[in-house]
Amino acid sequence: MGFLLGALDRLTEGPRRRKYEALARQMGRPVVSPDGRRGFIVVQIDGLSYDHLVEAMERGYLPYLRRLVREEGWHLTPWYCGLPSTTPAVQAAILFGHREDIPGFRWYDKRERVAFVAKRPAQVQALQERLKAGRVGILVGGSSYVNMFDGDADLALFTLSSIHPRLFLESVRGIGLLITFLLSPLRILRVFWLTVTGYLRALLWRLRAVLSRRPARPPGLLSPLLAAAVNALFTEVQTFGIVLDVYRGVPSIYANYNAYDEVAHWFGPDDPAAFGILRDIDRRIRQIDRARRRASGRRYDLFVLSDHGNAPSIPFSWRVGQTLGEFVAAQLGDVSLDEVFSRPGYAEAKARYLMEEMEGIEERLPPAVGRVVRALRRSLGRRIPPDWEAEGYDLERREDVVVRVSGPLAHIYFNVVARPLDLIEVALLYPHLLDRLMEMDLIGWIVGRAGGQAVVLGREGGRAVIGEGWAEITPPDPLSPYGDRDRVAREVYRLVTGPYAGDLILMGGLLPDGRVVTFEEQVATHGGLGGGQEWPFLLCDAGEPLTIASPAAFYDFFIERYFRSTGGDGS
């Protein structure tokens, strides 16, 4: 069936290109500047490290990307995303140039007693307002697809930070998309095929997990069939939107494909289940690249990158029998603990988004059609479980101890005072807790404050005192297992001196077998350092090889090349 779809795709390429051209003319094209300035497309493969990209290419899961590297000379390089190695922090730096107040995927504001999780739209929108202060995003006049932040894009599809969210299916482009779907049997057939194959793969993965007695639960809480249908629909919509943008000449496009990251968490970063997801993403990139090469009008540079990697991991709870929060509470005695975290749930989030779209248009449809859409929406709603982090379930109570984890990175807050505590204060108030944490081989190191400095305590007795631009090490060096000392010291200092860093910050240990200890229930993790999670990749054809030292360096590059440059070649 896949081969047949590919053959049909090639046979219908000419008519499809003409259809895109006609739809682009109907919807209007942005003005291409007289100097012929190039546009850019960024395709993000969420969570794929450089090492796992290379492995997937060698094993045949990414044939198109491998061809670009080996036959067309595209530049492939790792780059360092730093701390925290999470999507909100990295995308904030790429799209707006800084990430100083993002200490993880989850954190806590002690002064306001507010818990933050980077999947609550209202909170992400408020965060983007802070990021934008005095800055412009790199997607001005462009499009954002399936991202945390919109980068000042004119249109954002399933982007949490859209400040003035607009129902996609109510927009001109949304109506064009709907019409194109209804008039394209091949596209409908592709969604159906992706749903069926995704469903069968999910059943196979779950069977493998049962037979191998793997404790990790399968990804997502939706039924396998519903999750497959939602993911297939969004993948098709997203890719169609990108290609249509290319034909319209939209100046900047940033799209995130996030299915690999979710599957990797529950099966491993190099498991066939995770690498299998890359096959479809590879085909999507091929489709996008063909469109940007063949469409008339604006010329585009294409960048394929990841925001962070994933490291093989073992959950803290599997070894200890308690979550980190439960372990902390057990050492402190009679305390009130606030520790809530759940799986990413990309399929569930997309399903909720789809429900909102359906609700927004059902009153505008003919009565009979509206009743059908309403019935479908209610049926979908009954099958979507509650999200204990994103919904209003009183998660922001005034607790004594707050634990917020992002993979192997954990922030612990003590609400005895609203200001941040120094390490010596924590030691005086909770001496038994520090002793117990220091004894555990599952903890890589503990970080606290000492005035304006960061203090890193290693499990084997080593210590690092870090200031701005310097570090004083007492052997054995606790930073050395995580790579270049100066680079790690800079990342730790920046993290600790941020406004929302915990009173204690824990880093999961590196085990002899190469796995990283994570504080979530997942067999591949990211958020901290070690095992490749801080080493994503960049693949591009934009002239000379790029040297990227940090996520913010992408922002500087895009601003300089595509906004400040006046050369006709965009350089």
Number of C-alpha atoms within 10 A of each C-alpha: 9 11 8 9 15 13 12 12 15 11 11 12 12 11 10 14 17 12 14 22 18 14 18 19 12 13 14 11 15 14 12 17 12 7 11 15 22 22 23 24 24 18 23 23 26 22 34 32 28 26 19 20 25 16 15 23 19 12 11 12 21 24 17 18 22 19 13 17 16 11 9 11 11 19 18 20 17 20 23 19 28 25 26 28 31 29 23 25 26 26 23 26 24 25 26 29 24 20 22 16 17 26 29 28 21 24 25 23 16 23 12 10 15 14 20 23 21 25 20 15 18 15 17 22 22 13 19 22 12 12 24 17 9 7 11 15 22 26 24 18 16 24 24 28 25 22 23 25 29 32 31 23 21 15 22 28 24 23 22 22 26 26 18 8 15 14 19 19 17 13 12 12 19 16 13 16 19 14 11 17 17 11 11 13 11 14 18 16 12 20 23 16 17 21 22 16 18 21 19 15 17 21 15 13 20 18 13 14 17 14 9 9 9 14 13 17 15 21 23 18 19 17 13 20 16 20 25 23 22 20 22 22 19 21 22 17 19 21 19 20 20 24 22 24 24 32 23 26 25 25 25 26 29 24 23 22 23 22 19 20 25 24 24 27 28 26 25 22 28 20 13 15 20 23 25 17 21 23 16 15 23 18 16 21 18 15 15 20 17 12 19 24 13 12 20 13 16 21 21 23 18 21 18 19 25 29 29 31 32 34 34 25 30 24 27 24 18 16 11 12 11 14 18 22 21 15 17 21 20 13 17 15 8 9 13 14 17 20 17 16 17 11 17 16 17 21 26 23 17 18 24 16 14 21 19 13 17 19 16 15 16 18 14 11 11 9 11 9 13 17 14 11 19 17 12 13 20 13 12 15 14 9 14 18 11 13 17 13 20 18 10 10 11 8 17 15 14 15 17 16 19 27 26 27 24 24 30 30 27 29 23 22 27 21 18 13 11 13 13 21 20 18 21 13 15 17 13 10 14 14 14 13 17 18 12 12 19 19 11 13 15 22 22 27 24 22 24 26 26 15 11 13 17 25 24 27 22 21 20 15 13 16 22 21 20 23 20 13 9 12 18 13 16 14 12 14 18 22 23 12 14 17 11 10 16 15 13 18 24 18 15 22 25 19 25 23 20 14 16 22 26 29 22 22 23 23 24 27 24 22 16 7 8 13 20 33 32 34 27 26 23 28 24 31 38 31 29 28 29 26 23 22 31 29 26 27 28 21 22 21 18 16 10 9 14 17 13 17 13 16 24 20 16 21 21 16 16 19 19 14 18 20 14 11 14 15 13 12 13 20 14
